[in-house]
Amino acid sequence: MLKVGLVGLPNVGKSTLFNALARAEARVSSYPFTTIDSNVGVAVVPDPRLARLEALLDPLDTTPCAIEFIDIAGLVEGASRGEGLGNRFLGSIRTVDLIAHVVRLFDQPDVAHGYPGLDPVRDAEIVQTELLLADLEVLGRAIEKRSKVWATDPGAHAGERELLERCRTRLEEGRPLASLELDAAARVELEAVGMLTTKPVVWVANLSESEVGPQEPPAVEELGWALGEEGRPAEVVALSALLEAELAALEEDDRREMLEMLSLPASGLERLVERCFDRLGLIRFYTVANRKLRAWELPRGVAAPAAAGRIHSDMESGFIRARVASFDELVAAGGLAELAHQGRLRTEGKEYQIRDGDVVEFLFSR
Ligand code: GDP
């Protein structure tokens, strides 16, 4: 399951958002996961296609994709030097796939925040700086340790050395490693070194409840430009954590009604979860086995046997073939049996790359 860490300065609304996510999950009773502890929770990925398949196929049970959220509290200036909960804070970020960085745009003078006035860009930079400093320190130690090995055979280690030096230069420029063009192997290597700023970031602007509506306040767009890289604005998910917490406490019908009243097509949590999926370049496919419908997430371009391995490792090693229908074909035909009857259920082999929206039945030998 994907892991997302909520970071940000104290009192920006992380816990409020986390509680909203945890409560939203509690509404989905069939979900096999529960809140793990006070700061780790699981949120369901909103999926209109899954709802449509459920209506069409009438399964006994439906399981959506989910994301694990971790409320990473305790970041203060100096965390990279071990201030506050510094080391623990940085340790928990190392385990996440993506960082949701919450900044405060709501103005409520009685909520202390530690810095004068409302300045989301400054707040974001304080947190970013701690992450950059933590990376610089860890990288410096890694380079020092490896230098001895590099010296014994410079040719053999030129690639590794060049990568780590390039990263050091980028961090010294005050820029995150995510801004470098890195291939998958380099990413894995930097992950092993323990780098934090390689991780993708989704920005969350926490607004006042009164500012939430179909038209976002101009401050959101300004924030996007200020946080962007190379002439492109960063994408910002704007929501009010307090309002999300209220929405999450409502029954589904009341929740939809309230969203309609606010002229919002989706809740902030739905948009946030959707954005995390997009940012990681993930697709979704569906399986129906023993009348159980389930959604799975998968990186783009993965072949059928590896996709089967997401379900069970035996299914990867014993993969024979897959029967595949696209979501659109299935909905147009009105069901799997109808599609098979029309001879339009495809049979695909080991080379087939699973596409977004595929409904798949894997055939495998045990
Ligand atoms: P954390 O330290 O980042 O986890 O922040 P909290 O979630 O504990 O929130 C700090 C304070 O800000 C609490 O008093 C919240 O009620 C308040 N707060 C959080 N989100 C919002 C919001 O969207 N609007 C307003 N007005 N207050 C908020």
Residues whose N, C-alpha, C, O or C-beta is under 5 A from the ligand:
A	BS01	GDP	L9 P10 N11 V12 G13 K14 S15 T16 L17 F106 Q108 V111 N206 L207 S208 E209 S240 A241 L242 L243
